[in-house]
């Protein structure tokens, strides 16, 4: 009985390698950039949205150093006492609220900017206003805090930013495609007979 001949698996690999080497030099770069464009667009369309809302609290101090007092209260705004008091109004646990708010102060004005973030505009504004209200309630003697500008629900998300996502995707794809093009060039050079020959030969100075 004649033995069955096993298919030669090297044939398809050689054909694929030859097709890869015949590919134009710019093709991997174009393919990488196109793939990056698709991935960047996909991320911009499907990534979870994040909204941010800003509110402002003004500080008045009896001793006149309102800016210094505002900076101190700015550090307190994201502390445990304020977050625990604001959790119910924000509708989230204090631990999660800590990831959704941040506070910033100015060296020139006694104002605290409180930024809330969330999956929608209403949640972002609710987080910022809850923290601002809790901070106002914790004002100490000789200090008055006033929420001069409550946070309003934003209409558009802050992330993802579609142009940025697409640009980053295209750039990343182009880098990968460029690397693949360099690899292809090296493989093509090794496949050409005589390509391992040195590019230049030594010259004896006595022959000059």
N, C-alpha and C positions, 0 to 999 in steps of 0.2 A: 504494500500500500504506500503510495507516494505521500510524503510528508507535506502538510500545508505550509506554504510560504508566508512568513509573517510580513505584514505590510511595513514598508520602509518609512519610519517616522521622521527620518532626517530630511526627506524630500520636501515636505511642506515647510519645514523650518528654513531650509535653504532658500525656498521660493519667497518666503516672508522676509528673510534677510536681504535678498536681492531687491525686493520691492522697497524695503526701507532705505537701502542705499541709493536707489534710483530717485527717491523723493527729492524734490527741489529743496535747496538749502533753507528757504524761507517757510517751507510748509510746517515744520514743527512749531515755529514761532506763531504762525497764524492759527494753527489748531489749538495751541495752548491759550492764546488770547481769546479765542472764541469760546473755549470751555470755561475760562474765567469769567467771561461776560455772562454766560448762562448761569453759572453758580452765583455770581454777584446779584443778578436779577432775581434769582430764586430766593436768596437770602433777604433781599429788600421786600419781596412780596409776602414771604411766609414767616419771617422772624417776629417774635413777640414785640408788640409796640410798648413803648414807655413814654409816659407823659410827665411833664414837670411844671409845677406852679410855684410862683414866688409870692411871699407875703413879707411885710415889713413891720417891725416893732421899734418904736422910738423910746429912748431912755432919757429920763430927767432925774438928775441927782441933786440933793440938797447941798452937798459939799462943793458943787460946781464941776467936779471931774466926771462929767457925764460920759465922755468917750471911754475912759478907763473902766467905768462901771458897765458900759455897754459891752466891752470886750469880755468882761467877766461873765456877764449873763449870756453872751454868745457861746461861751464854753459850756455853760449849764444847759443850753437849749437841747443838746443831744445827750444829756446825762440821764441816769436812771430815774431820778425823781420826776423830771418833766415828762419823760416818755411814759412812765407808769400812770401819771395823771392824765395824759393825752390819749392813751390807748383806746379808751371807750369812745371818745369823740371821733377818733380816726377810724374806728371799726376794725382794727387789727390788734394783735397782741403786741406788747411792748417790745419784745424781741424782734418781731418783723418790722415794727415801726422804726427801729434804729437803722434799718437798712434803707428806709424810704425817706428819711429827712436828713438835711444837712444845714448848718448855720454858718453865716459869714458876717464879719464885722468890718467896718471901715476905720482907717486911722484918722480920718478927717471929720467924721460925723457920728453922733451917738445913735446909730441905727443898726439894727440887727436884721439881716436878710435871712429868711427861713424858706428853704426850698423843699417842697414835698414831691415825691415821685409816685407813680402808680400805673396800673395797666390801662387806665382811662383818665380823662381829664378831671372828672368829678372826684375820683379817689385821690389824685395828686393834690387837688385843692383842699380836700377834707383833711389830709395828713398835715399839710402846712398850717392850716388854720387851727387844728386841734393843738399842735405843739405851740403855736403862738399864744393861744388862749391860756394854755397851762403855764407858760412862762410868765405871762402877765399876772396870773393869780399868785405866783410864787414871789412876787416882788417884795423885797425886804423894807424895813423902816427907812425913811429918808429917800426912798427911790420910787419913782413912778414909771411904769411901763405902759405904753399905749400902742395898740395895734392900729397904726395909721393907714395901712393899706392891706386889706385882706387879700388872700390869694384867690384868683378867679380860675375856673376850669379852662385850660388851654384847648384850642380847637385842633391843633396839629401835634403829633408826637415829636419828641426830641430824638428818638431812635426807633428803628434804624433810619439813616439818611440815605434814600435810594441812590443819589449820584455818588456818594462816598462808597457805598457798598459795591456799586458797579465798577467804579474806578479801581478799588482795591482788588476786586476779582480779576479784572483785566490785567492789572499789573502783576499779580501773583501768577496768573496763567502765562503771561509773556515770559516771566522769569523761568518757569518750568519748561516752557517751549524752547527758550534759548539754551537751557542746559541740555535738553534732548537734542537740539541741533548740533551742539558741540560734540556730544557722544556719537551722533550719526556721522559727523565728519571724521572723527577718529576711527570709527569702524570702517568707513569707506576707504580711508587711507591705508589701513592694514590689509584690506582685501585686494588692493591693486598690486600686481606683481612689481617688485622692485621698489616699493614705497618705503621699505625699511632702510634703503641706502641713505647714507648721510647727506645732508643738504649741502655741505661744503667739505672740501678736503684740505688737509693741512698743506701748507706751502713752505718749502724749504727756503729760508732766507738767503742761502748761498746761491739759489737759482735766480734771484732777482738781479 
